[in-house]
Amino acid sequence: MNLSDSHVPSYWSASEQEVFRQWWWRREDLRYVEGHLFLGDQNLHSLAYSVGTPCYVYNSSRIKQNILRIHSALERASLRHRIFYAIKANRNPMLLTYIRSLGLTGVDCCSPNELLFGRQVGFLEEEISYTGVSVSNDDLAILTRHSGVFINCDSLSQIRRLGHLTPGREIGIRVNPNIGLSYNAASRLQYSGHKTTKFGIYKDSFLEALQLAAEYKLNVTGIHCHSGFGFLSKELPVLEMLLNEICWFVDQLKNPKYVNLGGGLGVPFVKDDCPLDLEAWARLIANYFAPKDLEVFVEPGCYIVKDSGVLLLQVTQIERKQDKIFVYVNGGHNINLSSMFYQLPLAVVPVVLQKQQDMNSRSNWIQVSIAGNINEAIDIFAEDIYLPSLQEGDYLAFLNAGGYGSSMSSNHCMRGHFMEFLIYPKE
Ligand SMILES: Cc1ncc(COP(=O)(O)O)c(C=O)c1O
């Protein structure tokens, strides 16, 4: 949403105001109030100062709004549906408990430990969908103790071994329709693109998969397809091709009950990204599956949590090295991997905009690179971005940090420490 420019300090020069307007990410619950960045009702400088950094902060209201937006789009398209939040995006116990307390979603799990964790925070078996890869016999032994969980098999071997353990069970089959759907069509973010991947059962093996399931009297009631990460509105024509292909798989089933379209719904990462039009997304799905009277399952992770969170870090030093000015922070890529791992653009903003007296002493906005505290050459969060001039000790906020941040972190260089806060609106 566009906020009024009354949030731009009036004493700023025209060029500073122009850069400020580039801050496309501003919205009702993420904005500057008198120069201080707020997430919901939380002043992020006060929080960083009192609790220290590195610190992830998640806005519970935004998570709820994101879930409700998906529900209402699917409802308006008159689709019977269920949402399974993908735990892998963020498994923080407070956040997961909060999502459970909303009662609006189940969970998507991809490992036995995620499944057990889902159970620990209160999700019932029938609220859990399991889609794993390279599933071992030990994994299967755990899965089969939870008979109410939806299991989507993604290989012939998994069908055979599951059938042997629990003949007669209902299953879904994860398919690979050879079409990838991802942010900017990036192939590295695709699970079922043109390049052969390890995921799902391809068309050429699908009838064999059904035969195998029949041998073990497995009742195949669902088709599952997770095709990629981060798609936005401009990728919807690709979704249409994908849905068309998925229909072929559904049509081979004797008794289809559901189609699970996985996750992959994206959020904007840069100013020019047009947000995903959920209504158009839901209408497309309805075109294909409403006539078949199938229940539609979706498993978003990113869309539900990514834009709900920020990572707060402190500037440790600022130094020019040859032609570059490096702003070093007290956290590394090991605690916020996704920009490097998925090569996604990262938005970095100051937590406090400086006051007039400081503004006078600085030479406008500067081009900087943000460097982490890990001894790895790739430990650069952002290169050549513009920020208002900073001082050592200032705080920075990394946006879109609510998903695939803490959950992917490691203790590399023994610098894995961070805190996590879930914030609620003031009563
Ligand atoms: C099977 C499956 N479902 C859902 C998701 C969640 O995807 P996203 O966070 O992009 O919505 C993933 C992510 O890898 C996945 O593999």
The ligand as an ORCA input file, in Angstrom:
! r2SCAN-3c Opt
* xyz 0 1
  C       6.435    -29.924     -0.956
  C       6.525    -28.495     -0.569
  N       5.407    -27.847     -0.189
  C       5.439    -26.545      0.188
  C       6.631    -25.840      0.210
  C       6.603    -24.394      0.643
  O       7.000    -23.587     -0.378
  P       6.922    -21.983     -0.268
  O       7.551    -21.585      1.011
  O       7.670    -21.513     -1.448
  O       5.473    -21.619     -0.315
  C       7.806    -26.472     -0.198
  C       9.084    -25.740     -0.203
  O      10.124    -26.202     -0.538
  C       7.759    -27.831     -0.583
  O       8.858    -28.484     -0.957
*
